[in-house]
Amino acid sequence: MAGHNAADRLGSVQLLRWMRFENVIGEFWLGLWDDVETAVGQAVAPDEARGSHYLEVPCRVVRGLVRLARGALDEALADSEAALAMADAWGDGHTPAVARAFCARALLAAGRRDEAAELTGVLLEQLRPGLLEVTLGADFGVTLVELGHAAEVLDGKSLAPSRWLDALRALLAGEEARAADLYAEIGSRPDEALARLRAGRRLLDAGQPDQAREQLEVAVAFWREVRAAAYLAEAEPLLAAAGHRRFN
């Protein structure tokens, strides 16, 4: 807040824009999804004449994830395409990986598996050493799993140890409940919910409805809060199958 006030006092539009973009990712993790959509919409639209901003890539990715979860597939695809075009134009840092990961996720949701697989292959080849980009969360893990990749796909990438990497490896290894617990420790509620959905499905298939219900109730509660219609359509039937008492 102090930084924002200082930027406002100095009249620095560029600095204010940078700080607003940075806040979006935290708002996504906290479940403040209406704020995410409003902030990205306000920050992007008026500045098209002045060109894209470096942080616009992860922010379009985050807004795209919100749109995907809420069932706005066409809008999510539009964000993914814009983010990828900007990331390739910048060609800097982790932004190309972030953009490709989300674009592949959106393409999978649209049934365009071959395109998703091609993008993911490029991403894995070009994955940079060091800390895993924090926006490569559970959605990236789900993409890898659905494309048939195992945890070994990350071997030899020189990725630095982190809870984000531990959670991703747990997802790829089929340890979704452990991944969800790690995302909960990190504080990313959307990543936790997605991992708990997959944990619930696995436990239900294994004939463990009580344990499945524990996982699914957390996911459904979060997605009801953020109005994630697409994920609710997937999770609520599983919860009903696990014998859940309906929410009021």
C-alpha positions as CSV (number, residue, x, y, z in Angstrom):
1,M,0.0,0.0,0.0
2,A,2.8,2.4,0.8
3,G,4.4,1.8,-2.5
4,H,1.1,2.3,-4.3
5,N,0.6,5.6,-2.5
6,A,4.1,6.8,-3.3
7,A,3.6,6.0,-7.0
8,D,0.3,7.8,-7.0
9,R,1.8,10.8,-5.3
10,L,4.6,10.9,-7.9
11,G,2.1,10.6,-10.7
12,S,3.9,7.6,-12.2
13,V,1.3,5.8,-14.4
14,Q,3.8,3.2,-15.4
15,L,4.7,2.3,-11.8
16,L,1.1,2.2,-10.8
17,R,0.3,-0.1,-13.7
18,W,3.3,-2.4,-12.7
19,M,2.2,-2.6,-9.1
20,R,-1.5,-3.3,-10.1
21,F,-0.4,-6.1,-12.4
22,E,1.7,-7.7,-9.6
23,N,-1.2,-7.7,-7.3
24,V,-3.4,-9.7,-9.7
25,I,-1.5,-13.0,-9.1
26,G,-2.0,-12.7,-5.4
27,E,-5.6,-12.0,-5.8
28,F,-6.0,-15.1,-8.0
29,W,-4.4,-17.3,-5.3
30,L,-6.7,-15.8,-2.6
31,G,-9.8,-16.4,-4.6
32,L,-10.6,-12.7,-5.3
33,W,-11.5,-13.5,-8.9
34,D,-13.9,-10.7,-9.6
35,D,-11.0,-8.3,-8.7
36,V,-8.7,-10.2,-11.1
37,E,-11.1,-9.8,-14.0
38,T,-11.8,-6.1,-13.3
39,A,-8.1,-5.2,-12.7
40,V,-6.8,-6.9,-15.9
41,G,-9.6,-5.6,-18.0
42,Q,-9.0,-2.0,-16.8
43,A,-5.2,-2.2,-17.1
44,V,-5.1,-3.8,-20.5
45,A,-7.8,-2.2,-22.5
46,P,-6.8,1.5,-22.1
47,D,-3.2,0.9,-22.8
48,E,-3.4,-1.0,-26.1
49,A,-2.3,2.1,-28.0
50,R,0.9,2.3,-25.9
51,G,1.8,-1.4,-26.4
52,S,1.9,-4.4,-24.1
53,H,3.4,-4.4,-20.6
54,Y,5.8,-7.1,-19.5
55,L,3.6,-8.3,-16.7
56,E,0.6,-8.4,-19.0
57,V,1.6,-12.0,-19.9
58,P,1.1,-13.6,-16.5
59,C,-1.9,-11.4,-15.8
60,R,-3.6,-12.5,-19.0
61,V,-2.8,-16.1,-18.0
62,V,-4.3,-15.6,-14.6
63,R,-7.4,-14.0,-16.0
64,G,-7.6,-16.8,-18.6
65,L,-7.5,-19.4,-15.8
66,V,-10.4,-17.6,-14.1
67,R,-12.3,-17.6,-17.4
68,L,-11.6,-21.3,-18.0
69,A,-12.8,-22.2,-14.5
70,R,-16.0,-20.2,-15.0
71,G,-16.7,-21.9,-18.3
72,A,-15.9,-18.9,-20.6
73,L,-13.7,-21.1,-22.9
74,D,-13.6,-18.7,-25.9
75,E,-12.5,-15.8,-23.8
76,A,-9.9,-18.0,-22.1
77,L,-8.5,-19.1,-25.5
78,A,-8.4,-15.4,-26.5
79,D,-6.3,-14.6,-23.4
80,S,-4.0,-17.6,-24.0
81,E,-3.4,-16.5,-27.6
82,A,-2.7,-12.9,-26.7
83,A,-0.4,-14.0,-23.8
84,L,1.6,-16.4,-26.1
85,A,2.0,-13.7,-28.8
86,M,3.3,-11.2,-26.3
87,A,5.6,-13.7,-24.6
88,D,7.2,-14.7,-27.8
89,A,7.6,-11.0,-28.7
90,W,9.3,-10.3,-25.4
91,G,11.3,-13.6,-25.5
92,D,12.5,-12.9,-22.0
93,G,12.6,-14.7,-18.6
94,H,9.9,-17.3,-17.8
95,T,7.1,-15.6,-19.6
96,P,7.2,-17.9,-22.7
97,A,6.9,-21.0,-20.5
98,V,4.0,-19.5,-18.5
99,A,2.2,-18.5,-21.7
100,R,2.7,-21.9,-23.4
101,A,1.6,-23.8,-20.3
102,F,-1.7,-21.9,-20.1
103,C,-2.3,-22.0,-23.9
104,A,-1.8,-25.8,-23.8
105,R,-4.3,-26.0,-20.9
106,A,-6.9,-24.0,-22.8
107,L,-6.4,-26.0,-25.9
108,L,-6.9,-29.2,-24.0
109,A,-10.2,-27.9,-22.6
110,A,-11.2,-27.1,-26.2
111,G,-10.4,-30.6,-27.3
112,R,-7.4,-29.6,-29.4
113,R,-5.1,-32.2,-28.0
114,D,-2.5,-32.3,-30.7
115,E,-1.9,-28.6,-30.5
116,A,-1.6,-28.8,-26.8
117,A,0.9,-31.6,-27.0
118,E,3.0,-29.7,-29.5
119,L,3.1,-26.6,-27.3
120,T,3.9,-28.6,-24.2
121,G,6.8,-30.3,-26.0
122,V,8.3,-27.0,-26.8
123,L,7.8,-25.8,-23.3
124,L,9.5,-28.8,-21.8
125,E,12.5,-28.5,-24.2
126,Q,12.9,-24.8,-23.3
127,L,12.2,-25.0,-19.6
128,R,14.7,-22.8,-17.8
129,P,16.9,-24.0,-14.9
130,G,16.3,-22.5,-11.5
131,L,13.1,-21.9,-9.5
132,L,9.9,-23.1,-11.1
133,E,7.8,-20.2,-12.2
134,V,5.0,-19.9,-9.6
135,T,2.2,-19.6,-12.2
136,L,3.2,-23.2,-13.4
137,G,0.9,-24.6,-10.7
138,A,-1.7,-27.4,-10.7
139,D,-3.1,-26.5,-14.1
140,F,0.3,-27.2,-15.6
141,G,0.5,-30.5,-13.7
142,V,-3.0,-31.5,-15.0
143,T,-1.9,-30.7,-18.6
144,L,1.2,-32.9,-18.2
145,V,-0.8,-35.8,-16.7
146,E,-3.5,-35.6,-19.4
147,L,-0.9,-35.7,-22.1
148,G,0.7,-38.8,-20.5
149,H,3.8,-37.3,-18.9
150,A,5.1,-38.8,-15.7
151,A,7.2,-37.1,-13.0
152,E,10.4,-38.1,-14.8
153,V,9.7,-35.5,-17.5
154,L,11.1,-32.9,-15.1
155,D,14.4,-34.9,-14.5
156,G,17.5,-33.2,-15.9
157,K,15.9,-29.8,-16.0
158,S,18.0,-28.4,-13.2
159,L,15.0,-27.1,-11.4
160,A,15.7,-25.7,-7.9
161,P,14.0,-27.3,-4.9
162,S,10.8,-25.5,-3.8
163,R,7.4,-26.4,-2.5
164,W,6.0,-25.5,-6.0
165,L,8.2,-28.1,-7.6
166,D,7.4,-30.7,-4.8
167,A,3.6,-30.1,-5.4
168,L,4.0,-30.5,-9.2
169,R,6.0,-33.7,-8.8
170,A,3.4,-35.1,-6.4
171,L,0.7,-34.4,-9.0
172,L,2.7,-36.1,-11.7
173,A,3.3,-39.1,-9.4
174,G,-0.4,-39.5,-8.7
175,E,-0.1,-38.2,-5.1
176,E,-2.8,-35.5,-5.6
177,A,-3.8,-35.2,-1.9
178,R,-0.1,-34.5,-1.0
179,A,0.0,-32.0,-3.8
180,A,-3.1,-30.3,-2.5
181,D,-1.7,-30.1,1.0
182,L,1.5,-28.4,-0.4
183,Y,-0.5,-25.9,-2.3
184,A,-2.5,-25.2,0.8
185,E,0.7,-24.5,2.7
186,I,1.8,-22.2,-0.1
187,G,-1.5,-20.4,0.0
188,S,-2.7,-21.0,-3.5
189,R,-6.4,-21.9,-3.1
190,P,-7.1,-22.5,-6.8
191,D,-4.2,-24.9,-7.1
192,E,-5.2,-26.7,-3.9
193,A,-8.8,-27.0,-5.2
194,L,-7.7,-28.5,-8.5
195,A,-5.5,-31.0,-6.8
196,R,-8.2,-32.0,-4.3
197,L,-10.6,-32.6,-7.2
198,R,-8.2,-35.1,-8.7
199,A,-7.5,-36.6,-5.3
200,G,-11.2,-37.0,-4.7
201,R,-11.7,-38.7,-8.1
202,R,-8.9,-41.1,-7.4
203,L,-10.1,-42.0,-3.9
204,L,-13.7,-42.5,-5.2
205,D,-12.4,-44.8,-7.9
206,A,-10.5,-46.7,-5.2
207,G,-13.6,-47.3,-3.2
208,Q,-12.8,-44.8,-0.5
209,P,-15.9,-42.4,-0.5
210,D,-15.3,-40.9,3.0
211,Q,-11.8,-39.9,2.1
212,A,-12.9,-38.7,-1.4
213,R,-15.6,-36.6,0.2
214,E,-13.1,-34.8,2.5
215,Q,-11.1,-33.8,-0.6
216,L,-14.1,-32.8,-2.8
217,E,-15.8,-30.7,-0.2
218,V,-12.9,-28.4,0.0
219,A,-12.7,-28.0,-3.8
220,V,-16.5,-27.5,-4.2
221,A,-16.6,-24.9,-1.4
222,F,-13.9,-22.9,-3.0
223,W,-15.4,-23.1,-6.5
224,R,-18.8,-22.1,-5.2
225,E,-17.2,-19.1,-3.6
226,V,-15.5,-18.0,-6.9
227,R,-18.4,-19.2,-9.2
228,A,-16.2,-21.6,-11.1
229,A,-19.1,-23.2,-13.0
230,A,-17.0,-25.4,-15.3
231,Y,-15.2,-27.1,-12.3
232,L,-18.3,-27.3,-10.3
233,A,-20.0,-29.2,-13.2
234,E,-17.2,-31.8,-12.9
235,A,-16.8,-31.9,-9.1
236,E,-20.4,-31.9,-7.8
237,P,-21.4,-35.2,-9.4
238,L,-18.3,-36.8,-7.8
239,L,-19.3,-35.3,-4.5
240,A,-22.8,-36.6,-4.8
241,A,-21.4,-40.1,-5.6
242,A,-19.3,-39.8,-2.4
243,G,-22.5,-39.4,-0.4
244,H,-22.2,-35.7,0.3
245,R,-25.0,-33.8,2.2
246,R,-25.9,-31.0,-0.1
247,F,-24.9,-27.4,0.7
248,N,-27.8,-25.1,1.7
